[in-house]
Amino acid sequence: MTDLANELAALFANQPFDYAYMVTVPGESPVASVRATQTFRSASLIKIGIADYLGHQSIAAPHLLEQTVAVQPNQRVGGSGVLFHLSQSTWSVGDLLDLMLCVSDNTATNVLLDHFGLAPINQWLQARYPTIQLRRRMMTAADPAHENLLTLTDLLPLWNDLLALPDPAGGRIRTALQQQQNRQKLPALADAVGFSGTIFNKTGELLHEEHDAARFIYRNHMVDCVLLTGFPSEKQRNTAIIAFQQFGRIVMSHLKNVKNNES
């Protein structure tokens, strides 16, 4: 996969924004890894960690996803998602998990954090992934001392663990990530390159960040990749989005070529 690493290096040779990326084949050494230990604000990628916690809790408590939770008026927040304007006030944990991953619902996320406890979830994450920090609810005032943070060093193992969770939680999580509604970044050019494989992804964004994590599967080949970006100027956001799309195109094209070369 040397060609893949070289193409990605060329893509980022003169980019004007801050970035870190990693490409891995599960169970193997990284294909490409740039600035893997650099800390970024997590944006909605922190929801991967919350989902992983719930998935593991459900192994010991098989009916956890069926529990119902009442959504209080003061828990409804804007940003991404749909729950804040829906009239239904009682939801299952499984439905809230779906909403958190599929439409990155901030209200659903906060309800789960309040129900299971932000501190216990953070402690669980810190014990397994020390550079991932869950320190605030969604849509709360920005405070550098209470920001949600991560590095690629721990995010990729977390991503792999999430996608390997057993059913029923694992199946529900994988379905939500496969149906994730924001596909404008790494998966954006799938149709353009004729990629007919399976894609799981989870995106995140803040005022000065754009992130995306994805697993691309083409027949018997699988690649995980994450790109984190930060930019001081909002004018650089579109440039970053284009880089995400080209990153995904390179990975998907490589997967197709690998299979074609084996035929």
GUTI-571619 format. One record per residue (C-alpha): residue number from 1; residue in three letters; x, z, y. Coordinates in pm, 1 decimal. Each point is the difference from the previous one (the first is absolute). Last residue first. Example, Ala and Ser with C-alpha at 12.3 -4.5 7.8 and 13.67 -1.06 7.14 Angstrom:
<pts>
@nr:2; rest:SER; X:1367.0; Z:714.0; Y:-106.0 $
@nr:1; rest:ALA; X:-137.0; Z:66.0; Y:-344.0 $
</pts>
This chain:
<pts>
@nr:263; rest:SER; X:-880.0; Z:-1049.5; Y:-1095.5 $
@nr:262; rest:GLU; X:259.0; Z:263.7; Y:93.4 $
@nr:261; rest:ASN; X:93.1; Z:-172.8; Y:325.0 $
@nr:260; rest:ASN; X:-368.5; Z:-17.9; Y:94.9 $
@nr:259; rest:LYS; X:-38.0; Z:376.0; Y:-49.9 $
@nr:258; rest:VAL; X:292.9; Z:80.7; Y:224.3 $
@nr:257; rest:ASN; X:-116.6; Z:-257.4; Y:253.2 $
@nr:256; rest:LYS; X:-343.0; Z:162.7; Y:30.8 $
@nr:255; rest:LEU; X:155.2; Z:340.9; Y:51.8 $
@nr:254; rest:HIS; X:237.9; Z:-137.4; Y:263.2 $
@nr:253; rest:SER; X:-284.5; Z:-164.2; Y:190.3 $
@nr:252; rest:MET; X:-186.8; Z:331.5; Y:5.1 $
@nr:251; rest:VAL; X:303.3; Z:190.7; Y:130.5 $
@nr:250; rest:ILE; X:86.8; Z:-255.6; Y:268.9 $
@nr:249; rest:ARG; X:-362.5; Z:-29.5; Y:114.3 $
@nr:248; rest:GLY; X:-31.0; Z:377.9; Y:22.7 $
@nr:247; rest:PHE; X:303.7; Z:22.7; Y:227.6 $
@nr:246; rest:GLN; X:-131.5; Z:-293.3; Y:204.7 $
@nr:245; rest:GLN; X:-328.1; Z:183.5; Y:56.4 $
@nr:244; rest:PHE; X:171.1; Z:323.5; Y:89.2 $
@nr:243; rest:ALA; X:230.0; Z:-182.6; Y:243.5 $
@nr:242; rest:ILE; X:-302.5; Z:-160.4; Y:166.3 $
@nr:241; rest:ILE; X:-151.3; Z:345.6; Y:45.4 $
@nr:240; rest:ALA; X:323.5; Z:123.7; Y:160.7 $
@nr:239; rest:THR; X:1.3; Z:-283.3; Y:253.9 $
@nr:238; rest:ASN; X:-364.5; Z:74.2; Y:76.0 $
@nr:237; rest:ARG; X:85.7; Z:364.5; Y:64.5 $
@nr:236; rest:GLN; X:296.5; Z:-77.8; Y:226.8 $
@nr:235; rest:LYS; X:-210.9; Z:-16.7; Y:317.6 $
@nr:234; rest:GLU; X:-106.0; Z:359.1; Y:-65.3 $
@nr:233; rest:SER; X:351.8; Z:100.2; Y:103.5 $
@nr:232; rest:PRO; X:203.5; Z:280.3; Y:-152.3 $
@nr:231; rest:PHE; X:-19.3; Z:-144.9; Y:-351.8 $
@nr:230; rest:GLY; X:-7.8; Z:156.0; Y:-344.5 $
@nr:229; rest:THR; X:-18.4; Z:-167.2; Y:-338.2 $
@nr:228; rest:LEU; X:-29.8; Z:109.7; Y:-362.4 $
@nr:227; rest:LEU; X:0.9; Z:-256.2; Y:-281.1 $
@nr:226; rest:VAL; X:-79.7; Z:99.6; Y:-355.7 $
@nr:225; rest:CYS; X:41.5; Z:-201.0; Y:-317.9 $
@nr:224; rest:ASP; X:-95.0; Z:27.4; Y:-364.8 $
@nr:223; rest:VAL; X:62.2; Z:-294.4; Y:-234.5 $
@nr:222; rest:MET; X:-162.4; Z:-82.1; Y:-334.4 $
@nr:221; rest:HIS; X:47.7; Z:-283.2; Y:-248.3 $
@nr:220; rest:ASN; X:-210.1; Z:-53.5; Y:-313.2 $
@nr:219; rest:ARG; X:-258.4; Z:-231.9; Y:158.9 $
@nr:218; rest:TYR; X:63.2; Z:31.5; Y:372.0 $
@nr:217; rest:ILE; X:-33.9; Z:356.0; Y:127.6 $
@nr:216; rest:PHE; X:64.6; Z:89.1; Y:364.9 $
@nr:215; rest:ARG; X:4.5; Z:366.6; Y:96.7 $
@nr:214; rest:ALA; X:-31.5; Z:70.5; Y:368.3 $
@nr:213; rest:ALA; X:87.4; Z:249.2; Y:272.9 $
@nr:212; rest:ASP; X:-60.3; Z:-76.2; Y:367.4 $
@nr:211; rest:HIS; X:107.2; Z:147.5; Y:331.6 $
@nr:210; rest:GLU; X:-50.9; Z:-72.1; Y:371.8 $
@nr:209; rest:GLU; X:119.9; Z:245.6; Y:262.3 $
@nr:208; rest:HIS; X:-7.0; Z:46.3; Y:378.5 $
@nr:207; rest:LEU; X:-363.2; Z:92.7; Y:65.8 $
@nr:206; rest:LEU; X:-63.1; Z:85.5; Y:-363.2 $
@nr:205; rest:GLU; X:-49.8; Z:-208.7; Y:-312.1 $
@nr:204; rest:GLY; X:-32.7; Z:33.8; Y:-373.3 $
@nr:203; rest:THR; X:-51.5; Z:-225.1; Y:-299.6 $
@nr:202; rest:LYS; X:-68.2; Z:51.0; Y:-366.4 $
@nr:201; rest:ASN; X:39.0; Z:-274.5; Y:-258.1 $
@nr:200; rest:PHE; X:-78.6; Z:-109.7; Y:-354.9 $
@nr:199; rest:ILE; X:31.0; Z:-369.6; Y:-75.7 $
@nr:198; rest:THR; X:-73.7; Z:-184.9; Y:-323.8 $
@nr:197; rest:GLY; X:119.1; Z:-354.9; Y:-61.5 $
@nr:196; rest:SER; X:-136.3; Z:-333.9; Y:116.7 $
@nr:195; rest:PHE; X:260.8; Z:-68.2; Y:269.1 $
@nr:194; rest:GLY; X:-62.1; Z:-350.1; Y:131.5 $
@nr:193; rest:VAL; X:250.8; Z:33.4; Y:283.8 $
@nr:192; rest:ALA; X:-266.9; Z:-29.2; Y:272.2 $
@nr:191; rest:ASP; X:-248.8; Z:207.2; Y:-198.6 $
@nr:190; rest:ALA; X:240.1; Z:294.1; Y:-23.5 $
@nr:189; rest:LEU; X:105.4; Z:-31.8; Y:365.2 $
@nr:188; rest:ALA; X:-145.2; Z:331.6; Y:123.4 $
@nr:187; rest:PRO; X:113.8; Z:217.5; Y:-292.0 $
@nr:186; rest:LEU; X:284.6; Z:174.3; Y:192.3 $
@nr:185; rest:LYS; X:-188.3; Z:30.4; Y:331.4 $
@nr:184; rest:GLN; X:-358.5; Z:-106.3; Y:79.0 $
@nr:183; rest:ARG; X:-151.3; Z:136.3; Y:-319.9 $
@nr:182; rest:ASN; X:-191.4; Z:295.6; Y:143.9 $
@nr:181; rest:GLN; X:-306.1; Z:36.8; Y:-222.7 $
@nr:180; rest:GLN; X:155.6; Z:167.6; Y:-302.8 $
@nr:179; rest:GLN; X:-177.6; Z:-138.2; Y:-310.2 $
@nr:178; rest:GLN; X:310.2; Z:26.3; Y:-220.1 $
@nr:177; rest:LEU; X:77.0; Z:339.2; Y:151.9 $
@nr:176; rest:ALA; X:-354.3; Z:124.3; Y:-71.7 $
@nr:175; rest:THR; X:11.4; Z:-133.9; Y:-356.0 $
@nr:174; rest:ARG; X:336.3; Z:165.4; Y:-61.6 $
@nr:173; rest:ILE; X:-131.1; Z:333.1; Y:128.6 $
@nr:172; rest:ARG; X:-313.5; Z:-15.1; Y:-216.2 $
@nr:171; rest:GLY; X:202.0; Z:-86.9; Y:-306.4 $
@nr:170; rest:GLY; X:243.9; Z:283.3; Y:64.2 $
@nr:169; rest:ALA; X:-276.9; Z:253.6; Y:56.5 $
@nr:168; rest:PRO; X:-168.2; Z:-77.6; Y:-333.3 $
@nr:167; rest:ASP; X:248.4; Z:-83.7; Y:-126.0 $
@nr:166; rest:PRO; X:372.5; Z:69.3; Y:-11.7 $
@nr:165; rest:LEU; X:227.6; Z:-14.9; Y:305.6 $
@nr:164; rest:ALA; X:262.4; Z:-277.3; Y:-10.2 $
@nr:163; rest:LEU; X:-88.2; Z:-155.1; Y:336.9 $
@nr:162; rest:LEU; X:42.4; Z:333.1; Y:177.5 $
@nr:161; rest:ASP; X:331.7; Z:72.6; Y:-170.2 $
@nr:160; rest:ASN; X:140.9; Z:-334.9; Y:107.5 $
@nr:159; rest:TRP; X:-108.9; Z:57.0; Y:361.4 $
@nr:158; rest:LEU; X:151.0; Z:350.0; Y:-3.9 $
@nr:157; rest:PRO; X:328.7; Z:-136.4; Y:-138.3 $
@nr:156; rest:LEU; X:-3.9; Z:-262.1; Y:278.7 $
@nr:155; rest:LEU; X:-86.8; Z:252.0; Y:274.5 $
@nr:154; rest:ASP; X:281.3; Z:240.7; Y:-83.7 $
@nr:153; rest:THR; X:305.4; Z:-204.9; Y:94.3 $
@nr:152; rest:LEU; X:-218.0; Z:-213.8; Y:226.8 $
@nr:151; rest:THR; X:-16.7; Z:283.3; Y:249.7 $
@nr:150; rest:LEU; X:-298.8; Z:198.2; Y:121.8 $
@nr:149; rest:LEU; X:-158.5; Z:190.8; Y:288.4 $
@nr:148; rest:ASN; X:-334.3; Z:143.5; Y:110.1 $
@nr:147; rest:GLU; X:51.5; Z:153.8; Y:342.9 $
@nr:146; rest:HIS; X:-34.4; Z:365.9; Y:92.1 $
@nr:145; rest:ALA; X:306.9; Z:64.5; Y:216.2 $
@nr:144; rest:PRO; X:-14.0; Z:-349.8; Y:148.4 $
@nr:143; rest:ASP; X:-356.5; Z:68.4; Y:120.9 $
@nr:142; rest:ALA; X:-250.1; Z:-284.1; Y:24.3 $
@nr:141; rest:ALA; X:-353.4; Z:131.1; Y:47.3 $
@nr:140; rest:THR; X:-213.7; Z:-13.3; Y:-311.5 $
@nr:139; rest:MET; X:-140.5; Z:-324.6; Y:-138.0 $
@nr:138; rest:MET; X:68.5; Z:83.1; Y:-364.7 $
@nr:137; rest:ARG; X:94.1; Z:355.5; Y:-94.3 $
@nr:136; rest:ARG; X:349.6; Z:135.6; Y:53.5 $
@nr:135; rest:ARG; X:311.9; Z:116.9; Y:-181.7 $
@nr:134; rest:LEU; X:36.6; Z:-209.8; Y:-314.1 $
@nr:133; rest:GLN; X:374.5; Z:-42.4; Y:-51.2 $
@nr:132; rest:ILE; X:167.9; Z:-243.3; Y:-236.0 $
@nr:131; rest:THR; X:377.3; Z:51.8; Y:-2.4 $
@nr:130; rest:PRO; X:-12.1; Z:257.1; Y:-281.4 $
@nr:129; rest:TYR; X:-195.4; Z:-213.9; Y:-251.4 $
@nr:128; rest:ARG; X:-86.8; Z:218.7; Y:-298.7 $
@nr:127; rest:ALA; X:-5.3; Z:354.9; Y:138.1 $
@nr:126; rest:GLN; X:-81.3; Z:-133.4; Y:347.8 $
@nr:125; rest:LEU; X:-307.5; Z:-180.2; Y:-130.9 $
@nr:124; rest:TRP; X:-145.8; Z:312.1; Y:-162.4 $
@nr:123; rest:GLN; X:74.9; Z:207.2; Y:309.4 $
@nr:122; rest:ASN; X:-166.3; Z:-263.9; Y:218.2 $
@nr:121; rest:ILE; X:-310.6; Z:0.2; Y:-219.9 $
@nr:120; rest:PRO; X:-15.1; Z:380.0; Y:6.1 $
@nr:119; rest:ALA; X:37.4; Z:5.0; Y:381.5 $
@nr:118; rest:LEU; X:-262.5; Z:-267.6; Y:72.4 $
@nr:117; rest:GLY; X:-263.7; Z:179.8; Y:-202.1 $
@nr:116; rest:PHE; X:-221.3; Z:-140.9; Y:-276.1 $
@nr:115; rest:HIS; X:-325.6; Z:-22.3; Y:197.6 $
@nr:114; rest:ASP; X:149.9; Z:-33.4; Y:347.5 $
@nr:113; rest:LEU; X:243.9; Z:-270.1; Y:-110.1 $
@nr:112; rest:LEU; X:-273.5; Z:-182.2; Y:-191.0 $
@nr:111; rest:VAL; X:-228.4; Z:7.1; Y:304.6 $
@nr:110; rest:ASN; X:288.6; Z:-117.7; Y:217.4 $
@nr:109; rest:THR; X:65.3; Z:-297.8; Y:-226.5 $
@nr:108; rest:ALA; X:-365.8; Z:-100.5; Y:-13.7 $
@nr:107; rest:THR; X:-9.8; Z:11.6; Y:380.4 $
@nr:106; rest:ASN; X:313.6; Z:-212.8; Y:26.1 $
@nr:105; rest:ASP; X:-124.5; Z:-276.5; Y:-230.2 $
@nr:104; rest:SER; X:288.1; Z:-219.8; Y:-112.3 $
@nr:103; rest:VAL; X:-256.8; Z:-267.0; Y:-98.6 $
@nr:102; rest:CYS; X:83.8; Z:-13.6; Y:-372.1 $
@nr:101; rest:LEU; X:224.8; Z:305.1; Y:-21.3 $
@nr:100; rest:MET; X:-185.2; Z:273.7; Y:188.6 $
@nr:99; rest:LEU; X:-338.9; Z:-152.2; Y:-87.0 $
@nr:98; rest:ASP; X:72.7; Z:7.0; Y:-371.4 $
@nr:97; rest:LEU; X:125.7; Z:359.0; Y:19.0 $
@nr:96; rest:LEU; X:-315.1; Z:101.0; Y:190.5 $
@nr:95; rest:ASP; X:-209.9; Z:-164.7; Y:-271.3 $
@nr:94; rest:GLY; X:191.3; Z:185.5; Y:-270.9 $
@nr:93; rest:VAL; X:-36.5; Z:332.5; Y:181.7 $
@nr:92; rest:SER; X:-374.5; Z:-58.9; Y:-1.2 $
@nr:91; rest:TRP; X:-182.9; Z:-37.5; Y:328.0 $
@nr:90; rest:THR; X:-257.2; Z:197.7; Y:195.3 $
@nr:89; rest:SER; X:-83.8; Z:-76.4; Y:364.6 $
@nr:88; rest:GLN; X:-145.7; Z:-350.6; Y:-13.3 $
@nr:87; rest:SER; X:-62.7; Z:-116.5; Y:356.9 $
@nr:86; rest:LEU; X:292.5; Z:-241.0; Y:21.1 $
@nr:85; rest:HIS; X:189.5; Z:-24.3; Y:330.8 $
@nr:84; rest:PHE; X:310.8; Z:203.7; Y:-83.2 $
@nr:83; rest:LEU; X:1.3; Z:-125.8; Y:-358.9 $
@nr:82; rest:VAL; X:103.1; Z:-354.2; Y:91.4 $
@nr:81; rest:GLY; X:379.7; Z:-0.4; Y:4.6 $
@nr:80; rest:SER; X:288.9; Z:-43.5; Y:237.8 $
@nr:79; rest:GLY; X:10.5; Z:180.1; Y:332.6 $
@nr:78; rest:GLY; X:-281.8; Z:239.8; Y:73.0 $
@nr:77; rest:VAL; X:-55.5; Z:357.1; Y:-109.9 $
@nr:76; rest:ARG; X:-278.3; Z:184.8; Y:-181.3 $
@nr:75; rest:GLN; X:108.7; Z:346.9; Y:-106.1 $
@nr:74; rest:ASN; X:-185.5; Z:171.7; Y:286.6 $
@nr:73; rest:PRO; X:-332.5; Z:-127.6; Y:-134.2 $
@nr:72; rest:GLN; X:60.4; Z:156.3; Y:-342.9 $
@nr:71; rest:VAL; X:33.3; Z:-212.2; Y:-312.3 $
@nr:70; rest:ALA; X:-136.6; Z:182.0; Y:-305.3 $
@nr:69; rest:VAL; X:209.8; Z:-30.2; Y:-315.2 $
@nr:68; rest:THR; X:-115.4; Z:-86.9; Y:-349.6 $
@nr:67; rest:GLN; X:209.2; Z:45.2; Y:-313.3 $
@nr:66; rest:GLU; X:-2.4; Z:-304.3; Y:-227.4 $
@nr:65; rest:LEU; X:365.7; Z:-81.1; Y:62.5 $
@nr:64; rest:LEU; X:98.5; Z:346.3; Y:-122.1 $
@nr:63; rest:HIS; X:-178.2; Z:-42.5; Y:-332.8 $
@nr:62; rest:PRO; X:319.6; Z:-39.5; Y:-204.0 $
@nr:61; rest:ALA; X:162.9; Z:314.5; Y:146.4 $
@nr:60; rest:ALA; X:353.1; Z:17.3; Y:-144.4 $
@nr:59; rest:ILE; X:54.0; Z:-375.5; Y:32.3 $
@nr:58; rest:SER; X:-211.6; Z:1.5; Y:317.1 $
@nr:57; rest:GLN; X:264.5; Z:201.4; Y:182.9 $
@nr:56; rest:HIS; X:253.0; Z:-275.0; Y:-68.0 $
@nr:55; rest:GLY; X:-221.8; Z:-267.6; Y:149.4 $
@nr:54; rest:LEU; X:-86.6; Z:220.4; Y:295.5 $
@nr:53; rest:TYR; X:369.3; Z:50.5; Y:82.1 $
@nr:52; rest:ASP; X:71.0; Z:-371.7; Y:-39.8 $
@nr:51; rest:ALA; X:-287.3; Z:-83.5; Y:235.2 $
@nr:50; rest:ILE; X:135.4; Z:237.8; Y:265.7 $
@nr:49; rest:GLY; X:345.4; Z:-156.7; Y:-34.6 $
@nr:48; rest:ILE; X:-131.4; Z:-354.2; Y:33.6 $
@nr:47; rest:LYS; X:-199.0; Z:117.6; Y:303.3 $
@nr:46; rest:ILE; X:333.6; Z:66.6; Y:170.3 $
@nr:45; rest:LEU; X:27.7; Z:-379.6; Y:25.0 $
@nr:44; rest:SER; X:-260.8; Z:31.1; Y:274.4 $
@nr:43; rest:ALA; X:259.1; Z:56.8; Y:275.4 $
@nr:42; rest:SER; X:322.0; Z:122.8; Y:-162.0 $
@nr:41; rest:ARG; X:217.7; Z:64.7; Y:302.0 $
@nr:40; rest:PHE; X:335.7; Z:-130.7; Y:-108.5 $
@nr:39; rest:THR; X:311.9; Z:168.1; Y:-138.2 $
@nr:38; rest:GLN; X:299.1; Z:-212.6; Y:-98.2 $
@nr:37; rest:THR; X:120.8; Z:64.0; Y:-356.2 $
@nr:36; rest:ALA; X:-84.1; Z:-346.4; Y:-133.6 $
@nr:35; rest:ARG; X:178.9; Z:-174.9; Y:286.4 $
@nr:34; rest:VAL; X:7.9; Z:-329.8; Y:-194.6 $
@nr:33; rest:SER; X:-60.2; Z:-23.1; Y:-374.2 $
@nr:32; rest:ALA; X:-22.4; Z:-320.7; Y:-200.7 $
@nr:31; rest:VAL; X:-43.0; Z:-54.7; Y:-372.7 $
@nr:30; rest:PRO; X:-24.4; Z:374.7; Y:-51.8 $
@nr:29; rest:SER; X:127.0; Z:123.4; Y:-339.7 $
@nr:28; rest:GLU; X:-241.7; Z:-43.9; Y:-288.8 $
@nr:27; rest:GLY; X:-296.2; Z:192.6; Y:-143.0 $
@nr:26; rest:PRO; X:-254.4; Z:-171.4; Y:221.7 $
@nr:25; rest:VAL; X:149.9; Z:-312.5; Y:160.0 $
@nr:24; rest:THR; X:89.1; Z:99.7; Y:352.6 $
@nr:23; rest:VAL; X:-0.1; Z:-132.8; Y:355.2 $
@nr:22; rest:MET; X:83.0; Z:230.5; Y:289.4 $
@nr:21; rest:TYR; X:-38.0; Z:-33.0; Y:372.5 $
@nr:20; rest:ALA; X:93.5; Z:167.3; Y:325.7 $
@nr:19; rest:TYR; X:-70.7; Z:-124.8; Y:349.2 $
@nr:18; rest:ASP; X:62.1; Z:42.3; Y:372.8 $
@nr:17; rest:PHE; X:-107.8; Z:-292.6; Y:215.6 $
@nr:16; rest:PRO; X:174.0; Z:-302.4; Y:153.2 $
@nr:15; rest:GLN; X:50.0; Z:-188.9; Y:-330.0 $
@nr:14; rest:ASN; X:326.3; Z:-193.1; Y:-11.4 $
@nr:13; rest:ALA; X:119.2; Z:24.3; Y:-362.1 $
@nr:12; rest:PHE; X:-335.3; Z:114.3; Y:-135.3 $
@nr:11; rest:LEU; X:-106.2; Z:-324.9; Y:-169.0 $
@nr:10; rest:ALA; X:358.1; Z:-73.1; Y:-107.2 $
@nr:9; rest:ALA; X:22.5; Z:333.9; Y:-182.5 $
@nr:8; rest:LEU; X:-331.9; Z:-75.0; Y:-168.6 $
@nr:7; rest:GLU; X:124.2; Z:-337.8; Y:-118.8 $
@nr:6; rest:ASN; X:322.0; Z:154.9; Y:-131.4 $
@nr:5; rest:ALA; X:-183.4; Z:269.5; Y:-196.0 $
@nr:4; rest:LEU; X:-228.6; Z:-260.7; Y:-158.9 $
@nr:3; rest:ASP; X:295.1; Z:-224.6; Y:-87.1 $
@nr:2; rest:THR; X:176.5; Z:290.5; Y:-169.6 $
@nr:1; rest:MET; X:-295.7; Z:53.6; Y:-228.2 $
</pts>
